[in-house]
Amino acid sequence: PESKAIYSRWLRYSEKRLHVRPGNLQENPVITIRDGKDIRLLDLDIVLICNSNGMNTIYERNPSNPPIQDSHPLKYLVERLDRKEYYQITRWELVHRSIVKGYEVNGDKNFRLALDFPLEQQLVINKDKIDDFAKWLLGGH
């Protein structure tokens, strides 16, 4: 009984230190429902998020899964994903490092991403962000 009380106090202390709030699902919000089950943000294998008019299109690694439409603010999702794995290339787009093959200079001196993912649109990084992006991509971020 005494060791259980000590463990319980230690667990509460650890949770406070790590900013873990028991039962708080806001850190991992429900994004969609599949087969009647809640699917949470961190349960998805996300490779790309594109925001248009306040609506996110979330692409999973498996292209046979249809893109998910989500209305959380993009900033809200960005704050919950691992910054070592995800980079916000513009105000509207977030990419996972695993699908970035490289980048090349556009005629306007901005950079076009080469992706290992079937996407119809081109993703472009502003020339002012390319140094930060390159550091991130090479693992120094």
Biotite code that builds the C-alpha atoms (Angstrom):
import biotite.structure as struc

atoms = struc.array([
    struc.Atom([0.000, 0.000, 0.000], chain_id="A", res_id=1, res_name="PRO", atom_name="CA", element="C"),
    struc.Atom([2.746, 2.465, 0.883], chain_id="A", res_id=2, res_name="GLU", atom_name="CA", element="C"),
    struc.Atom([4.733, 1.682, -2.274], chain_id="A", res_id=3, res_name="SER", atom_name="CA", element="C"),
    struc.Atom([1.553, 2.141, -4.311], chain_id="A", res_id=4, res_name="LYS", atom_name="CA", element="C"),
    struc.Atom([1.063, 5.623, -2.803], chain_id="A", res_id=5, res_name="ALA", atom_name="CA", element="C"),
    struc.Atom([4.700, 6.521, -3.539], chain_id="A", res_id=6, res_name="ILE", atom_name="CA", element="C"),
    struc.Atom([4.344, 5.297, -7.138], chain_id="A", res_id=7, res_name="TYR", atom_name="CA", element="C"),
    struc.Atom([1.123, 7.268, -7.504], chain_id="A", res_id=8, res_name="SER", atom_name="CA", element="C"),
    struc.Atom([2.827, 10.481, -6.282], chain_id="A", res_id=9, res_name="ARG", atom_name="CA", element="C"),
    struc.Atom([5.797, 9.832, -8.586], chain_id="A", res_id=10, res_name="TRP", atom_name="CA", element="C"),
    struc.Atom([3.461, 9.297, -11.541], chain_id="A", res_id=11, res_name="LEU", atom_name="CA", element="C"),
    struc.Atom([1.599, 12.576, -10.853], chain_id="A", res_id=12, res_name="ARG", atom_name="CA", element="C"),
    struc.Atom([4.951, 14.389, -10.557], chain_id="A", res_id=13, res_name="TYR", atom_name="CA", element="C"),
    struc.Atom([6.217, 12.851, -13.823], chain_id="A", res_id=14, res_name="SER", atom_name="CA", element="C"),
    struc.Atom([3.043, 13.754, -15.644], chain_id="A", res_id=15, res_name="GLU", atom_name="CA", element="C"),
    struc.Atom([3.337, 17.376, -14.498], chain_id="A", res_id=16, res_name="LYS", atom_name="CA", element="C"),
    struc.Atom([7.002, 17.518, -15.493], chain_id="A", res_id=17, res_name="ARG", atom_name="CA", element="C"),
    struc.Atom([6.291, 16.119, -18.937], chain_id="A", res_id=18, res_name="LEU", atom_name="CA", element="C"),
    struc.Atom([3.170, 18.261, -19.353], chain_id="A", res_id=19, res_name="HIS", atom_name="CA", element="C"),
    struc.Atom([1.099, 15.120, -19.721], chain_id="A", res_id=20, res_name="VAL", atom_name="CA", element="C"),
    struc.Atom([-2.458, 15.606, -18.639], chain_id="A", res_id=21, res_name="ARG", atom_name="CA", element="C"),
    struc.Atom([-4.229, 12.311, -17.941], chain_id="A", res_id=22, res_name="PRO", atom_name="CA", element="C"),
    struc.Atom([-7.219, 11.851, -20.192], chain_id="A", res_id=23, res_name="GLY", atom_name="CA", element="C"),
    struc.Atom([-6.476, 14.987, -22.215], chain_id="A", res_id=24, res_name="ASN", atom_name="CA", element="C"),
    struc.Atom([-7.046, 14.070, -25.838], chain_id="A", res_id=25, res_name="LEU", atom_name="CA", element="C"),
    struc.Atom([-6.571, 17.599, -27.149], chain_id="A", res_id=26, res_name="GLN", atom_name="CA", element="C"),
    struc.Atom([-2.918, 16.827, -27.845], chain_id="A", res_id=27, res_name="GLU", atom_name="CA", element="C"),
    struc.Atom([-4.089, 14.073, -30.216], chain_id="A", res_id=28, res_name="ASN", atom_name="CA", element="C"),
    struc.Atom([-7.417, 15.274, -31.654], chain_id="A", res_id=29, res_name="PRO", atom_name="CA", element="C"),
    struc.Atom([-9.888, 13.160, -33.612], chain_id="A", res_id=30, res_name="VAL", atom_name="CA", element="C"),
    struc.Atom([-9.333, 13.865, -37.302], chain_id="A", res_id=31, res_name="ILE", atom_name="CA", element="C"),
    struc.Atom([-11.753, 11.470, -38.959], chain_id="A", res_id=32, res_name="THR", atom_name="CA", element="C"),
    struc.Atom([-13.889, 8.397, -38.375], chain_id="A", res_id=33, res_name="ILE", atom_name="CA", element="C"),
    struc.Atom([-13.234, 5.110, -40.194], chain_id="A", res_id=34, res_name="ARG", atom_name="CA", element="C"),
    struc.Atom([-15.363, 2.011, -39.772], chain_id="A", res_id=35, res_name="ASP", atom_name="CA", element="C"),
    struc.Atom([-17.137, 3.684, -36.861], chain_id="A", res_id=36, res_name="GLY", atom_name="CA", element="C"),
    struc.Atom([-13.883, 4.338, -34.955], chain_id="A", res_id=37, res_name="LYS", atom_name="CA", element="C"),
    struc.Atom([-12.290, 7.665, -34.057], chain_id="A", res_id=38, res_name="ASP", atom_name="CA", element="C"),
    struc.Atom([-9.001, 8.161, -35.900], chain_id="A", res_id=39, res_name="ILE", atom_name="CA", element="C"),
    struc.Atom([-6.670, 10.579, -34.133], chain_id="A", res_id=40, res_name="ARG", atom_name="CA", element="C"),
    struc.Atom([-3.974, 12.806, -35.609], chain_id="A", res_id=41, res_name="LEU", atom_name="CA", element="C"),
    struc.Atom([-1.031, 10.808, -34.254], chain_id="A", res_id=42, res_name="LEU", atom_name="CA", element="C"),
    struc.Atom([-2.560, 7.508, -35.423], chain_id="A", res_id=43, res_name="ASP", atom_name="CA", element="C"),
    struc.Atom([-2.221, 8.593, -39.053], chain_id="A", res_id=44, res_name="LEU", atom_name="CA", element="C"),
    struc.Atom([0.895, 8.148, -41.199], chain_id="A", res_id=45, res_name="ASP", atom_name="CA", element="C"),
    struc.Atom([0.720, 11.707, -42.567], chain_id="A", res_id=46, res_name="ILE", atom_name="CA", element="C"),
    struc.Atom([3.082, 12.768, -45.343], chain_id="A", res_id=47, res_name="VAL", atom_name="CA", element="C"),
    struc.Atom([1.519, 16.059, -46.422], chain_id="A", res_id=48, res_name="LEU", atom_name="CA", element="C"),
    struc.Atom([-1.070, 18.591, -45.277], chain_id="A", res_id=49, res_name="ILE", atom_name="CA", element="C"),
    struc.Atom([-2.327, 21.301, -47.633], chain_id="A", res_id=50, res_name="CYS", atom_name="CA", element="C"),
    struc.Atom([-4.663, 24.024, -46.403], chain_id="A", res_id=51, res_name="ASN", atom_name="CA", element="C"),
    struc.Atom([-7.060, 25.847, -48.695], chain_id="A", res_id=52, res_name="SER", atom_name="CA", element="C"),
    struc.Atom([-9.705, 28.297, -47.496], chain_id="A", res_id=53, res_name="ASN", atom_name="CA", element="C"),
    struc.Atom([-9.406, 27.055, -43.919], chain_id="A", res_id=54, res_name="GLY", atom_name="CA", element="C"),
    struc.Atom([-9.816, 23.383, -44.835], chain_id="A", res_id=55, res_name="MET", atom_name="CA", element="C"),
    struc.Atom([-6.911, 20.939, -44.545], chain_id="A", res_id=56, res_name="ASN", atom_name="CA", element="C"),
    struc.Atom([-6.395, 18.104, -46.957], chain_id="A", res_id=57, res_name="THR", atom_name="CA", element="C"),
    struc.Atom([-4.382, 15.460, -45.113], chain_id="A", res_id=58, res_name="ILE", atom_name="CA", element="C"),
    struc.Atom([-2.517, 12.931, -47.248], chain_id="A", res_id=59, res_name="TYR", atom_name="CA", element="C"),
    struc.Atom([-1.408, 9.617, -45.776], chain_id="A", res_id=60, res_name="GLU", atom_name="CA", element="C"),
    struc.Atom([1.619, 7.630, -46.907], chain_id="A", res_id=61, res_name="ARG", atom_name="CA", element="C"),
    struc.Atom([-0.617, 4.968, -48.444], chain_id="A", res_id=62, res_name="ASN", atom_name="CA", element="C"),
    struc.Atom([-2.019, 6.737, -51.539], chain_id="A", res_id=63, res_name="PRO", atom_name="CA", element="C"),
    struc.Atom([-4.906, 4.263, -51.671], chain_id="A", res_id=64, res_name="SER", atom_name="CA", element="C"),
    struc.Atom([-6.315, 5.959, -48.546], chain_id="A", res_id=65, res_name="ASN", atom_name="CA", element="C"),
    struc.Atom([-8.362, 8.902, -49.774], chain_id="A", res_id=66, res_name="PRO", atom_name="CA", element="C"),
    struc.Atom([-7.191, 12.309, -48.520], chain_id="A", res_id=67, res_name="PRO", atom_name="CA", element="C"),
    struc.Atom([-8.893, 13.411, -45.308], chain_id="A", res_id=68, res_name="ILE", atom_name="CA", element="C"),
    struc.Atom([-10.652, 16.753, -45.043], chain_id="A", res_id=69, res_name="GLN", atom_name="CA", element="C"),
    struc.Atom([-10.149, 18.461, -41.680], chain_id="A", res_id=70, res_name="ASP", atom_name="CA", element="C"),
    struc.Atom([-11.154, 21.867, -40.333], chain_id="A", res_id=71, res_name="SER", atom_name="CA", element="C"),
    struc.Atom([-8.663, 22.328, -37.468], chain_id="A", res_id=72, res_name="HIS", atom_name="CA", element="C"),
    struc.Atom([-6.423, 25.375, -37.994], chain_id="A", res_id=73, res_name="PRO", atom_name="CA", element="C"),
    struc.Atom([-3.194, 24.262, -39.683], chain_id="A", res_id=74, res_name="LEU", atom_name="CA", element="C"),
    struc.Atom([-1.230, 25.868, -36.836], chain_id="A", res_id=75, res_name="LYS", atom_name="CA", element="C"),
    struc.Atom([-3.086, 23.591, -34.389], chain_id="A", res_id=76, res_name="TYR", atom_name="CA", element="C"),
    struc.Atom([-1.930, 20.501, -36.313], chain_id="A", res_id=77, res_name="LEU", atom_name="CA", element="C"),
    struc.Atom([1.624, 21.818, -36.777], chain_id="A", res_id=78, res_name="VAL", atom_name="CA", element="C"),
    struc.Atom([1.943, 22.280, -32.999], chain_id="A", res_id=79, res_name="GLU", atom_name="CA", element="C"),
    struc.Atom([1.071, 18.610, -32.430], chain_id="A", res_id=80, res_name="ARG", atom_name="CA", element="C"),
    struc.Atom([3.392, 17.031, -34.999], chain_id="A", res_id=81, res_name="LEU", atom_name="CA", element="C"),
    struc.Atom([7.118, 16.338, -34.586], chain_id="A", res_id=82, res_name="ASP", atom_name="CA", element="C"),
    struc.Atom([9.094, 19.318, -35.952], chain_id="A", res_id=83, res_name="ARG", atom_name="CA", element="C"),
    struc.Atom([12.022, 17.007, -36.726], chain_id="A", res_id=84, res_name="LYS", atom_name="CA", element="C"),
    struc.Atom([9.809, 15.075, -39.136], chain_id="A", res_id=85, res_name="GLU", atom_name="CA", element="C"),
    struc.Atom([7.517, 17.812, -40.494], chain_id="A", res_id=86, res_name="TYR", atom_name="CA", element="C"),
    struc.Atom([8.333, 21.170, -42.054], chain_id="A", res_id=87, res_name="TYR", atom_name="CA", element="C"),
    struc.Atom([5.876, 23.950, -42.811], chain_id="A", res_id=88, res_name="GLN", atom_name="CA", element="C"),
    struc.Atom([7.060, 25.070, -46.227], chain_id="A", res_id=89, res_name="ILE", atom_name="CA", element="C"),
    struc.Atom([4.406, 27.790, -46.598], chain_id="A", res_id=90, res_name="THR", atom_name="CA", element="C"),
    struc.Atom([1.508, 29.157, -44.552], chain_id="A", res_id=91, res_name="ARG", atom_name="CA", element="C"),
    struc.Atom([-0.634, 26.503, -46.248], chain_id="A", res_id=92, res_name="TRP", atom_name="CA", element="C"),
    struc.Atom([1.561, 23.410, -46.577], chain_id="A", res_id=93, res_name="GLU", atom_name="CA", element="C"),
    struc.Atom([3.316, 20.992, -44.255], chain_id="A", res_id=94, res_name="LEU", atom_name="CA", element="C"),
    struc.Atom([5.507, 18.151, -45.545], chain_id="A", res_id=95, res_name="VAL", atom_name="CA", element="C"),
    struc.Atom([7.033, 15.016, -43.965], chain_id="A", res_id=96, res_name="HIS", atom_name="CA", element="C"),
    struc.Atom([10.772, 14.587, -44.560], chain_id="A", res_id=97, res_name="ARG", atom_name="CA", element="C"),
    struc.Atom([10.358, 11.007, -45.845], chain_id="A", res_id=98, res_name="SER", atom_name="CA", element="C"),
    struc.Atom([8.745, 12.114, -49.112], chain_id="A", res_id=99, res_name="ILE", atom_name="CA", element="C"),
    struc.Atom([11.167, 14.948, -49.946], chain_id="A", res_id=100, res_name="VAL", atom_name="CA", element="C"),
    struc.Atom([13.629, 13.764, -52.606], chain_id="A", res_id=101, res_name="LYS", atom_name="CA", element="C"),
    struc.Atom([15.183, 17.177, -53.106], chain_id="A", res_id=102, res_name="GLY", atom_name="CA", element="C"),
    struc.Atom([14.523, 20.589, -54.591], chain_id="A", res_id=103, res_name="TYR", atom_name="CA", element="C"),
    struc.Atom([15.453, 22.626, -57.633], chain_id="A", res_id=104, res_name="GLU", atom_name="CA", element="C"),
    struc.Atom([15.526, 26.312, -58.475], chain_id="A", res_id=105, res_name="VAL", atom_name="CA", element="C"),
    struc.Atom([12.526, 27.750, -60.279], chain_id="A", res_id=106, res_name="ASN", atom_name="CA", element="C"),
    struc.Atom([12.879, 30.566, -62.805], chain_id="A", res_id=107, res_name="GLY", atom_name="CA", element="C"),
    struc.Atom([11.720, 33.036, -60.127], chain_id="A", res_id=108, res_name="ASP", atom_name="CA", element="C"),
    struc.Atom([14.564, 31.940, -57.796], chain_id="A", res_id=109, res_name="LYS", atom_name="CA", element="C"),
    struc.Atom([12.133, 30.111, -55.520], chain_id="A", res_id=110, res_name="ASN", atom_name="CA", element="C"),
    struc.Atom([12.542, 26.356, -55.061], chain_id="A", res_id=111, res_name="PHE", atom_name="CA", element="C"),
    struc.Atom([10.315, 23.565, -56.286], chain_id="A", res_id=112, res_name="ARG", atom_name="CA", element="C"),
    struc.Atom([10.222, 20.404, -54.168], chain_id="A", res_id=113, res_name="LEU", atom_name="CA", element="C"),
    struc.Atom([10.770, 17.001, -55.734], chain_id="A", res_id=114, res_name="ALA", atom_name="CA", element="C"),
    struc.Atom([8.510, 14.570, -53.871], chain_id="A", res_id=115, res_name="LEU", atom_name="CA", element="C"),
    struc.Atom([8.355, 10.813, -53.631], chain_id="A", res_id=116, res_name="ASP", atom_name="CA", element="C"),
    struc.Atom([4.568, 11.037, -53.518], chain_id="A", res_id=117, res_name="PHE", atom_name="CA", element="C"),
    struc.Atom([1.922, 11.314, -56.247], chain_id="A", res_id=118, res_name="PRO", atom_name="CA", element="C"),
    struc.Atom([0.713, 14.917, -56.020], chain_id="A", res_id=119, res_name="LEU", atom_name="CA", element="C"),
    struc.Atom([-0.714, 16.927, -58.885], chain_id="A", res_id=120, res_name="GLU", atom_name="CA", element="C"),
    struc.Atom([0.248, 20.346, -57.542], chain_id="A", res_id=121, res_name="GLN", atom_name="CA", element="C"),
    struc.Atom([3.784, 21.700, -57.262], chain_id="A", res_id=122, res_name="GLN", atom_name="CA", element="C"),
    struc.Atom([5.090, 22.618, -53.809], chain_id="A", res_id=123, res_name="LEU", atom_name="CA", element="C"),
    struc.Atom([7.284, 25.717, -53.833], chain_id="A", res_id=124, res_name="VAL", atom_name="CA", element="C"),
    struc.Atom([9.515, 27.088, -51.079], chain_id="A", res_id=125, res_name="ILE", atom_name="CA", element="C"),
    struc.Atom([10.279, 30.776, -50.922], chain_id="A", res_id=126, res_name="ASN", atom_name="CA", element="C"),
    struc.Atom([13.970, 31.548, -51.491], chain_id="A", res_id=127, res_name="LYS", atom_name="CA", element="C"),
    struc.Atom([14.062, 33.231, -48.053], chain_id="A", res_id=128, res_name="ASP", atom_name="CA", element="C"),
    struc.Atom([13.184, 29.933, -46.350], chain_id="A", res_id=129, res_name="LYS", atom_name="CA", element="C"),
    struc.Atom([15.468, 27.616, -48.290], chain_id="A", res_id=130, res_name="ILE", atom_name="CA", element="C"),
    struc.Atom([18.439, 27.772, -45.886], chain_id="A", res_id=131, res_name="ASP", atom_name="CA", element="C"),
    struc.Atom([16.258, 26.834, -42.915], chain_id="A", res_id=132, res_name="ASP", atom_name="CA", element="C"),
    struc.Atom([14.556, 24.111, -44.962], chain_id="A", res_id=133, res_name="PHE", atom_name="CA", element="C"),
    struc.Atom([17.905, 22.659, -46.111], chain_id="A", res_id=134, res_name="ALA", atom_name="CA", element="C"),
    struc.Atom([19.149, 22.516, -42.486], chain_id="A", res_id=135, res_name="LYS", atom_name="CA", element="C"),
    struc.Atom([15.957, 20.735, -41.475], chain_id="A", res_id=136, res_name="TRP", atom_name="CA", element="C"),
    struc.Atom([16.147, 18.322, -44.399], chain_id="A", res_id=137, res_name="LEU", atom_name="CA", element="C"),
    struc.Atom([19.761, 17.438, -43.606], chain_id="A", res_id=138, res_name="LEU", atom_name="CA", element="C"),
    struc.Atom([18.833, 16.808, -39.982], chain_id="A", res_id=139, res_name="GLY", atom_name="CA", element="C"),
    struc.Atom([20.360, 19.891, -38.406], chain_id="A", res_id=140, res_name="GLY", atom_name="CA", element="C"),
    struc.Atom([17.030, 21.374, -37.283], chain_id="A", res_id=141, res_name="HIS", atom_name="CA", element="C"),
])
